[in-house]
Amino acid sequence: MVGYKKPCRFCGNLVDELSAMCPFCNRAHPLQSVCPYCMAPISPGWTVCNACAKPLVIPCPRCGAPAGPDSDVCERCRSVVRYRCPTCVAVVMPGAKKCDRCGAKLKEYWKSKGL
């Protein structure tokens, strides 16, 4: 049903059921836990995606603390561990010219991030 809203799993505010980002807490995939690379559904505790085999938990490049699939910022040192496409919210590598998932051009995105 169009317009039906469900609570965000992070902040509890109601968001559209097709939302890729919560407009209140700005977290990706507010209704279901998914792989940040291929968007396949994942279960809590998984360390590797069962669809694309990419790691769901990665070490922070700055302090080495583990960062799970739902966090883009290290909980310990607050540095960015993952960047996401502004169009489809898939993880993109720093400096990539386009998103591998949706094909969005990322030149302006990197300018806005100062990279």
HELIX and SHEET records of a PDB file:
HELIX    1   1 LYS A  107  LYS A  113  1                                   7    
SHEET    1   A 2 LYS A   5  PRO A   7  0                                        
SHEET    2   A 2 LEU A  14  ASP A  16 -1                                        
SHEET    1   B 2 ILE A  58  PRO A  59  0                                        
SHEET    2   B 2 PRO A  66  ALA A  67 -1                                        
SHEET    1   C 2 TYR A  83  ARG A  84  0                                        
SHEET    2   C 2 VAL A  91  VAL A  92 -1                                        
END                                                                             
